[in-house]
């Protein structure tokens, strides 16, 4: 949506990283597209939509056309330590879902960190999952499309919970520089609360159905030892 002014400069750095094979940009606001040469970079795939397909459909589309097995889903309003790609690339494989969970108080104060070791830790219930959907890593084969009807909310929770159901363990990145303005785009929607309430019901029903079907499939097809 081009609401975050530093995006173009950060994109230049992103494209220089050797582990970044392509950057798929879902352009949901054609009229605001900046005139920048970096958008013509050979690694950039700029996909234009006449109407805003909103975040969750954008994620589904981006993963579907990705050429690489290891995929990183990013918000367009963040800046972070690019070394995170090195750490996660060594760790990521099918069955693993990794999200970056910045410390909420650090983001609020500017995103500064003390050490920056970039650790990957197992997730456990009770962890503060503040803004985890801003940066997510998954193997393309593990992605399950976010259901229709979920446009703006719960896409990150859908990916997180469906991976947790199938593989029993997700992972979080800690101690990494991460800065964001938070909800740069979604804050512009006037009916945000109405959309949230509607999608909460859709998400709950869809996840319940997914879990039931997965449990039934597990019972019908037990793993042979």
C-alpha positions in Angstrom: 0.0 0.0 0.0 3.1 2.2 0.0 2.2 3.9 3.3 5.7 3.3 4.9 8.2 5.9 3.6 11.4 3.9 4.4 10.2 0.9 2.4 12.0 1.6 -0.9 15.4 2.2 0.8 15.0 -1.0 2.9 14.0 -2.9 -0.2 17.4 -2.0 -1.8 19.2 -3.6 1.2 16.8 -6.6 1.1 17.6 -7.3 -2.6 21.3 -7.3 -1.9 21.1 -10.2 0.5 22.5 -13.4 -1.1 19.8 -15.6 0.4 17.0 -13.5 -1.1 16.2 -15.1 -4.4 13.1 -13.0 -5.2 10.9 -10.3 -3.6 7.2 -10.6 -4.5 5.5 -7.3 -4.0 1.7 -7.4 -4.0 0.7 -3.9 -5.2 -2.7 -3.1 -3.8 -2.6 0.6 -4.5 -1.5 1.3 -8.0 -2.0 5.0 -7.7 0.6 5.3 -4.9 3.3 3.2 -6.6 6.6 5.1 -6.2 8.7 5.9 -9.2 11.8 4.0 -8.2 14.4 2.1 -10.3 14.6 -0.5 -7.6 11.2 -1.8 -8.6 12.8 -2.8 -11.9 15.4 -5.0 -10.2 15.5 -8.5 -11.6 14.7 -10.0 -8.2 11.5 -8.0 -7.9 8.2 -9.4 -8.9 5.7 -6.5 -8.8 2.2 -8.0 -9.0 -0.5 -5.4 -9.7 -4.1 -5.7 -8.8 -6.8 -3.2 -9.9 -8.6 -3.5 -6.6 -7.0 -4.0 -3.1 -7.2 -7.8 -2.4 -6.1 -7.0 1.2 -3.5 -8.8 3.2 -4.6 -12.5 3.5 -5.4 -13.0 -0.2 -2.0 -11.3 -0.9 -0.2 -13.8 1.3 -2.0 -16.8 -0.4 -1.1 -15.4 -3.8 2.5 -14.6 -2.9 3.2 -18.1 -1.6 1.5 -19.7 -4.5 3.7 -18.0 -7.1 7.0 -18.2 -5.0 9.8 -20.0 -6.9 11.6 -21.0 -3.8 10.7 -23.6 -1.2 11.8 -21.4 1.8 9.4 -18.5 2.0 9.4 -15.3 4.2 6.2 -13.4 4.5 6.8 -9.8 5.4 4.8 -6.7 6.2 5.8 -3.6 4.2 6.1 -1.4 7.3 9.1 -3.0 9.1 12.9 -2.7 9.2 15.0 -5.5 10.7 18.4 -7.0 11.0 18.9 -8.9 7.7 21.1 -11.5 9.5 17.9 -13.1 10.5 17.8 -14.7 7.1 21.1 -16.5 7.7 19.9 -17.9 11.1 16.5 -19.0 9.8 17.8 -20.5 6.5 20.0 -22.9 8.4 17.1 -23.9 10.6 14.0 -23.9 8.4 12.8 -27.2 6.8 9.4 -28.8 6.1 7.4 -29.1 9.2 8.9 -26.0 10.9 7.2 -22.6 11.2 9.3 -19.7 12.5 8.0 -16.2 13.4 9.7 -13.2 14.7 8.4 -12.0 18.0 9.8 -8.5 18.9 9.6 -7.4 22.5 6.6 -5.1 22.6 8.2 -2.6 24.9 11.3 -2.4 22.6 9.2 -1.7 19.6 7.3 1.0 21.4 10.6 2.6 22.4 12.2 2.4 18.9 13.0 -1.3 18.5 16.5 -1.2 20.1 17.9 -4.3 21.5 20.7 -5.1 23.9 22.7 -7.9 22.2 21.3 -9.1 18.9 22.3 -12.7 19.0 19.2 -13.7 17.0 18.1 -16.9 18.7 15.5 -19.4 17.5 13.6 -20.9 20.4 10.7 -23.3 20.6 7.3 -21.7 21.1 5.2 -22.5 24.1 1.7 -21.4 25.2 1.8 -18.3 27.2 4.5 -16.5 25.2 3.7 -12.9 24.3 3.1 -13.2 20.5 3.1 -9.4 19.9 3.1 -8.6 16.2 4.3 -12.0 15.2 2.6 -11.8 11.8 4.9 -9.1 10.5 7.7 -11.6 9.7 7.0 -15.3 9.2 9.0 -18.1 7.7 7.5 -21.3 6.2 8.3 -23.9 3.6 6.0 -23.5 0.6 4.8 -27.1 0.8 3.5 -26.5 4.3 1.3 -23.5 3.5 -2.4 -24.0 3.7 -4.4 -21.1 2.1 -6.1 -18.8 4.5 -9.8 -19.4 4.1 -12.1 -17.1 2.1 -13.8 -14.6 4.2 -10.7 -13.8 6.2 -9.5 -10.7 4.5 -7.7 -8.5 7.0 -7.4 -10.4 10.2 -6.3 -13.9 11.5 -4.2 -14.9 8.5 -1.1 -15.1 10.8 -3.1 -17.0 13.4 -4.4 -19.4 10.8 -0.8 -20.2 9.6 0.4 -20.5 13.1 -2.3 -22.7 14.5 -2.6 -25.0 11.4 1.2 -25.6 11.6 1.0 -26.3 15.3 -1.8 -28.8 14.8 0.1 -30.7 12.2 3.6 -30.6 13.6 3.1 -29.9 17.3 5.9 -27.3 17.6 6.4 -23.8 16.2 9.4 -21.6 16.7 10.1 -17.9 17.5 13.1 -15.6 16.7 14.3 -13.6 19.7 16.9 -10.9 20.3 16.8 -9.3 16.8 16.6 -5.7 15.8 13.1 -5.0 14.6 11.3 -1.7 14.1 7.8 -0.9 12.9 5.2 1.8 13.0 2.6 -0.9 13.6 -0.6 -1.2 11.5 0.5 1.5 9.0 -2.1 0.3 6.5 -4.8 -1.4 8.5 -5.3 1.7 10.6 -6.6 3.5 7.5 -9.7 1.3 7.4 -12.7 3.1 8.9 -14.8 -0.1 9.5 -11.9 -2.0 11.0 -13.8 -3.1 14.2 -16.8 -4.3 12.2 -14.5 -6.4 9.9 -12.6 -7.8 13.0 -15.8 -9.0 14.7 -17.1 -10.7 11.5 -13.8 -12.4 10.8 -13.4 -13.6 14.4 -16.5 -15.8 13.9 -15.3 -17.0 10.5 -11.8 -17.8 11.9 -13.1 -19.7 14.9 -15.4 -21.9 12.7 -12.7 -22.5 10.1 -10.1 -23.5 12.6 -12.5 -25.8 14.5 -13.4 -27.5 11.2 -9.7 -27.9 10.3 -8.8 -29.4 13.6 -11.7 -31.8 13.5 -10.8 -33.0 10.0 -7.1 -33.3 10.9 -8.0 -35.4 14.0 -10.3 -37.6 11.9 -7.6 -38.1 9.3 -5.0 -39.0 12.0 -7.4 -41.6 13.4 -8.2 -43.1 10.0 -4.6 -43.1 8.9 -2.4 -43.8 11.9 1.4 -43.6 11.4 2.8 -47.1 10.9 5.8 -47.9 13.1 
